Amino acid sequence: MIVWRDTVNVLRASHQPTPLAAKTILACIAVLFAVSAFAQQDTLSPYQGEQDGVSVGGKWLQFQSEDKMTGARRVRFQLLAENYFKEDPNYKPRVELICEDGKYKVSTFTPSVRIGPNRPGFWGQPQLEVEVRIDDVHNYHGWNWQGRFLTMDKGTARGILQAHVLNIALPTRSGRQIAEFDPDGLNLDEVRKACDLTPKKPSRD
């Protein structure tokens, strides 16, 4: 009996983690929780009454809400940039497609830094000229300036739906900066259902 107990005690001792191993395990668990929490932050809606985001393919998120006065069903597709701008390393640039009651309404680009207009539009509205690359095509566009964000043209919105590369270059207070996106993988059926919008490759003109 004594021999058996001693053997059991030795086996138990040999399976007990050392203090260093225990600290390593706890550190790994903490990192996993931190990564999970950070990833979840991107899916949380900042707007009251809007559902948290769900994946709709690739790195795209879909947010849904309903206008409390009109009952209009609103769907917002969001894609975050792969990089940050110099002025704000905590808030990534983003593009959004916004649709209501099954129809496309508007698309926006939010650079996350202070921007100002540098040209007038056709009707005299303030615009900011940006350079856009979609896959192997790049063009210059005048997007209407709305203070914190720019409204994109519908052609660009359609062009990014099936794109693999999306880069947007614009002048900022820190000089010319480029927001780099990975638009690949968007579920086009979700876009058609929510926006009645189909992809169209941009022209080189």
KOLMITI-327589 format. One line per 4 residues: number of its first residue (from 1); for each residue z, y, x of C-alpha. Coordinates in nm, 4 decimals, padded with zeros to 6 digits, always signed. Example, Ala and Ser with C-alpha at 12.3 -4.5 7.8 and 13.67 -1.06 7.14 Angstrom:
<pts>
1	+00.7800/-00.4500/+01.2300; +00.7140/-00.1060/+01.3670 .
</pts>
This chain:
<pts>
1	+00.0000/+00.0000/+00.0000; +00.0853/+00.2376/+00.2833; -00.2447/+00.1710/+00.4555; -00.4390/+00.2363/+00.1318 .
5	-00.2608/+00.5673/+00.0673; -00.3231/+00.6821/+00.4229; -00.6920/+00.5951/+00.3882; -00.7217/+00.7894/+00.0621 .
9	-00.5505/+01.0907/+00.2158; -00.7889/+01.0856/+00.5121; -01.0917/+01.0663/+00.2804; -00.9621/+01.3547/+00.0717 .
13	-00.8996/+01.5654/+00.3792; -01.2473/+01.4928/+00.5139; -01.4069/+01.6193/+00.1887; -01.2100/+01.9420/+00.1681 .
17	-01.4242/+02.2388/+00.2709; -01.3172/+02.4393/+00.5705; -01.2205/+02.8058/+00.5171; -01.5522/+02.9141/+00.6707 .
21	-01.7510/+02.6826/+00.4437; -01.5612/+02.8046/+00.1379; -01.6316/+03.1673/+00.2275; -01.9990/+03.0853/+00.2781 .
25	-02.0219/+02.9189/-00.0634; -01.8521/+03.2147/-00.2334; -02.0838/+03.4577/-00.0562; -02.3905/+03.2629/-00.1732 .
29	-02.2627/+03.2630/-00.5310; -02.2000/+03.6385/-00.5141; -02.5541/+03.6998/-00.3873; -02.7033/+03.4881/-00.6658 .
33	-02.5079/+03.6810/-00.9292; -02.6125/+04.0129/-00.7735; -02.9811/+03.9153/-00.7687; -02.9604/+03.7952/-01.1282 .
37	-02.7902/+04.1158/-01.2410; -03.0429/+04.3332/-01.0561; -03.3351/+04.1467/-01.2125; -03.1785/+04.1778/-01.5558 .
41	-03.1447/+04.5559/-01.5217; -03.5231/+04.5943/-01.5305; -03.5382/+04.4208/-01.8695; -03.2697/+04.6342/-02.0358 .
45	-03.4097/+04.9023/-02.2651; -03.2881/+05.2584/-02.1996; -03.3673/+05.3607/-02.5565; -03.1386/+05.3216/-02.8547 .
49	-03.2819/+05.0930/-03.1205; -03.5313/+04.9279/-02.8859; -03.5057/+04.5587/-02.8055; -03.4622/+04.4568/-02.4445 .
53	-03.7765/+04.3618/-02.2598; -03.9314/+04.0167/-02.2537; -04.1913/+03.8872/-02.0099; -04.5521/+03.8874/-02.1294 .
57	-04.7078/+03.7432/-01.8173; -04.7035/+03.8425/-01.4536; -04.4669/+04.1333/-01.3938; -04.5261/+04.2940/-01.7319 .
61	-04.2480/+04.3468/-01.9843; -04.2777/+04.4076/-02.3572; -04.0297/+04.6203/-02.5538; -04.0291/+04.6433/-02.9341 .
65	-03.8759/+04.8909/-03.1751; -03.9146/+05.0279/-03.5260; -03.9235/+05.3931/-03.6261; -03.6204/+05.4458/-03.8483 .
69	-03.7976/+05.7063/-04.0616; -04.1528/+05.5741/-04.0979; -04.0928/+05.2044/-04.0360; -04.3764/+05.2015/-03.7812 .
73	-04.3589/+04.9058/-03.5454; -04.3760/+05.0211/-03.1865; -04.4582/+04.8027/-02.8870; -04.4299/+04.9234/-02.5289 .
77	-04.5798/+04.7339/-02.2344; -04.4279/+04.8292/-01.9006; -04.5241/+04.7530/-01.5416; -04.3076/+04.8672/-01.2498 .
81	-04.4554/+04.9545/-00.9118; -04.4003/+04.7374/-00.6080; -04.2740/+05.0349/-00.4080; -04.0647/+05.3495/-00.4369 .
85	-04.1505/+05.7116/-00.3619; -03.9588/+05.8962/-00.0904; -03.7624/+06.1235/-00.3209; -03.6044/+05.8491/-00.5315 .
89	-03.5492/+05.5020/-00.3818; -03.3687/+05.3868/-00.6976; -03.6363/+05.4460/-00.9617; -03.9764/+05.2853/-00.9286 .
93	-04.2942/+05.4454/-01.0618; -04.4217/+05.2763/-01.3765; -04.7147/+05.2573/-01.6152; -04.6705/+05.2014/-01.9865 .
97	-04.9009/+05.1178/-02.2750; -04.7614/+05.2270/-02.6106; -04.8925/+05.0962/-02.9416; -04.7911/+05.1466/-03.3049 .
101	-04.8653/+04.9302/-03.6065; -05.1157/+04.7197/-03.4170; -05.3138/+05.0126/-03.2725; -05.3274/+05.1655/-02.9277 .
105	-05.1548/+05.5041/-02.9166; -05.1168/+05.6233/-02.5578; -05.0687/+05.5101/-02.1988; -04.8531/+05.6903/-01.9455 .
109	-04.7797/+05.7008/-01.5742; -04.4303/+05.8048/-01.4656; -04.4119/+05.8647/-01.0892; -04.0301/+05.9038/-01.0817 .
113	-04.0542/+06.2273/-00.8783; -04.1085/+06.5904/-00.9690; -04.4749/+06.6710/-01.0201; -04.6686/+06.9742/-01.1306 .
117	-05.0196/+07.0377/-01.2627; -05.2960/+07.1359/-01.0210; -05.5910/+07.1923/-01.2546; -05.6749/+07.2844/-01.6146 .
121	-05.8256/+07.0338/-01.8551; -06.1265/+07.0856/-02.0809; -05.9119/+07.2628/-02.3405; -05.7061/+07.4452/-02.0825 .
125	-05.4202/+07.1947/-02.0911; -05.2352/+07.1438/-01.7603; -05.3499/+06.8379/-01.5678; -05.2761/+06.6648/-01.2388 .
129	-05.5660/+06.5105/-01.0507; -05.4931/+06.1561/-00.9343; -05.6914/+05.8922/-00.7489; -05.6926/+05.5493/-00.9103 .
133	-05.7950/+05.2200/-00.7571; -05.8527/+04.9228/-00.9873; -05.9517/+04.6189/-00.7827; -06.2549/+04.7333/-00.5766 .
137	-06.3283/+05.0476/-00.7807; -06.1632/+05.3845/-00.7245; -06.2115/+05.7095/-00.9154; -06.0526/+06.0500/-00.9605 .
141	-05.9023/+06.1443/-01.2969; -05.7399/+06.4504/-01.4471; -05.4376/+06.3249/-01.6417; -05.2563/+06.5530/-01.8823 .
145	-04.9261/+06.6718/-01.7388; -04.6256/+06.6183/-01.9669; -04.3478/+06.7271/-01.7325; -04.1906/+06.4019/-01.6159 .
149	-04.4999/+06.1879/-01.6748; -04.8782/+06.1923/-01.7097; -05.0860/+06.0612/-01.9980; -05.3568/+05.8286/-01.8720 .
153	-05.7102/+05.8040/-02.0034; -05.7906/+05.5066/-02.2256; -06.0559/+05.3807/-01.9839; -05.7948/+05.3341/-01.7107 .
157	-05.5634/+05.1644/-01.9585; -05.8333/+04.9117/-02.0458; -05.9258/+04.8681/-01.6818; -05.5798/+04.7570/-01.5698 .
161	-05.5402/+04.4884/-01.8368; -05.7287/+04.2263/-01.6369; -05.6943/+04.3820/-01.2921; -05.5458/+04.2263/-00.9811 .
165	-05.4854/+04.5529/-00.7940; -05.3736/+04.8912/-00.9271; -05.2965/+05.1834/-00.6956; -05.2343/+05.5413/-00.8070 .
169	-05.2341/+05.8205/-00.5465; -05.1112/+06.1703/-00.6289; -04.9814/+06.4835/-00.4571; -04.6030/+06.5215/-00.4516 .
173	-04.3570/+06.7539/-00.2810; -04.3385/+06.5027/+00.0034; -04.7153/+06.4894/+00.0383; -04.9678/+06.2395/-00.0930 .
177	-04.8001/+05.9198/-00.2087; -04.9384/+05.5962/-00.3528; -04.7780/+05.3847/-00.6239; -04.8807/+05.0219/-00.5772 .
181	-04.8815/+04.7846/-00.8746; -04.9422/+04.4138/-00.9313; -05.0947/+04.4033/-01.2828; -05.2183/+04.0435/-01.2596 .
185	-05.1091/+03.7899/-01.5219; -05.0716/+04.0013/-01.8376; -05.0982/+03.7993/-02.1595; -05.4028/+03.9609/-02.3205 .
189	-05.3336/+03.7966/-02.6562; -05.0102/+03.9959/-02.6823; -05.1980/+04.3183/-02.6058; -05.4683/+04.2449/-02.8624 .
193	-05.2059/+04.1667/-03.1253; -04.9947/+04.4747/-03.0579; -05.2624/+04.7280/-02.9618; -05.6043/+04.5997/-03.0714 .
197	-05.7053/+04.6733/-02.7127; -05.9403/+04.4690/-02.4943; -05.9969/+04.4854/-02.1184; -06.2970/+04.6640/-01.9718 .
201	-06.3858/+04.6848/-01.6038; -06.4061/+05.0445/-01.4797; -06.7409/+05.1808/-01.3650; -06.8008/+05.3267/-01.0212 .
205	-06.9254/+05.6568/-01.1689 .
</pts>
